[in-house]
Amino acid sequence: MLQSQVLKMVEGRLRRQHLPVAVELWNGLELHPLEHAKVTLRINKPQALFDLARPSLGKLAKGYVERNLDLNGAMRDIISLGEDFCASDVVVNKKPNRALSWWKHSKPSDRKNISHHYDVSNDFYALWLDQRRVYSCAYFKQADDTLAQAQEQKLDHICRKLDLRPNERLLDIGCGWGGLILWAAEHHGVHATGITLSQNQHDYVRAQIQARGLQNQVQVHLMDYRDVPETQAFDKIASVGMFEHVGHGNLGKYFAKIYRLLKPGGLVLNHGITASGLDTEGLGSGISEFIEEYVFPGGELVHVSQVIEALSTHGLECWDAECLRPHYARTLWHWVERLEAQNQAAIEIVGEERYRVWQIYMAGSAHAFERGWMSIFQILAGKPMANGKLPYPLTREHVYRN
């Protein structure tokens, strides 16, 4: 009786919203047959049916990952129709509870969280990232730029914003697979140091340094940013796709550390995802809970205004802020398409569940950036010299020159 009532609830929601979604049950029955459905939802277990009676995007993602339900169709359609079906607020502004935030970002916790996400398999990431394995928002100058072009353009965009000069010392906090430090060394002549908490990334970068003959110019360390020695200051610092792991409660310590690591007159570029809400615990509709459990344990987003406030509080002066939201949506759709094109190889490497995690997480993130549920900013800041000056060009022409 209860199951029959739930079936009626789900079917009623689909009909009221006129969604082009066909639904098949585990027993072969069709709940909402449509000849020209864009998406087919197959319910494999009765529990999934109960989740659909009061749906959230997080529940749908979790059900898909755990194979309680299958989703067939273009991922763009799946995510868009999922939003319509759930019809719940995603951007939720509410006072966050920071009381227990401190333990999520201790050094052991951060190392464990980073390993959970990045130490999946270098071969897995190589299937769908560009050849430089840049795992952050690309920079598209033209709509038809390839992913490889856009990632190289992003690397050089960062280097130009930092006004890198030969023989300067560059620190990359959270260097990933080394894309930025290798590019900066080879194209701008700097001495680059990268740090990461991922053993897989560290080992890969070391091999790349050796293969490219950059032993005297580039180094990488398996190290927490809090442990970087302050004995010799850096001219420039970059942090790309890392500060999301810092935690709201540690933002002050993070920027204070960067300030101490910079020479007077030095520059830092912080590139990271930001929240769209001013005061929020994260995305609603169960999205934050899904990401915490399956993707980025310990990840926290803050509004761009809070980033600027935190760095300013600790002596850094904001000189430029650029929103890259449409660029990240485009980047993520490239990754989704490349992952799906290699689905069998990906499943062989990481298994069906983890493949589904990355597929639906990246597609959902692409949709979230398109919808403005979250954003991403490159913020350039400097450490003024004792006389208050910051030796930086008067205009941005150096960033955009051919």
Number of C-alpha atoms within 10 A of each C-alpha: 6 8 12 8 11 18 18 14 16 21 16 14 16 19 12 9 11 11 18 19 26 20 21 19 18 13 9 10 10 13 18 20 14 15 8 9 15 16 21 19 20 22 24 19 15 15 13 20 21 16 15 22 18 14 21 23 25 19 20 26 24 24 22 22 22 15 18 18 23 16 19 14 13 11 21 15 15 21 21 13 17 20 19 15 22 19 14 14 11 19 19 17 15 12 10 10 9 11 8 9 15 12 12 19 20 14 16 11 14 21 17 16 23 20 16 15 14 20 17 15 14 16 12 19 18 15 19 21 21 20 12 16 18 23 21 19 25 25 23 22 12 9 9 9 13 13 21 16 16 22 27 19 17 20 19 20 17 21 23 19 21 23 15 22 17 12 14 16 23 28 27 24 24 24 29 27 25 27 20 26 29 28 18 23 22 15 13 18 17 23 23 26 22 28 22 25 25 25 17 18 24 23 15 15 25 18 12 18 19 12 10 10 11 17 12 10 18 25 20 22 18 16 19 16 18 11 9 15 10 12 8 11 19 23 22 27 27 25 20 22 20 21 24 19 21 21 22 21 16 17 20 19 15 19 21 18 17 30 22 18 21 24 19 20 17 23 32 28 25 24 25 25 28 24 23 22 20 16 15 20 20 25 23 19 22 19 21 20 18 20 19 14 11 16 19 19 21 21 22 23 24 24 20 23 11 16 22 17 16 20 24 18 13 19 17 24 19 18 13 14 16 11 17 20 22 19 20 24 24 20 24 24 19 19 23 23 16 15 23 17 13 14 18 13 16 23 15 11 16 14 12 16 14 17 22 21 19 17 19 20 21 21 22 26 19 26 22 20 22 17 13 14 19 24 24 23 21 21 21 23 24 29 24 18 13 9 6 10 12 18 13 15 10 7 7 12 11 13 16 9 7 5
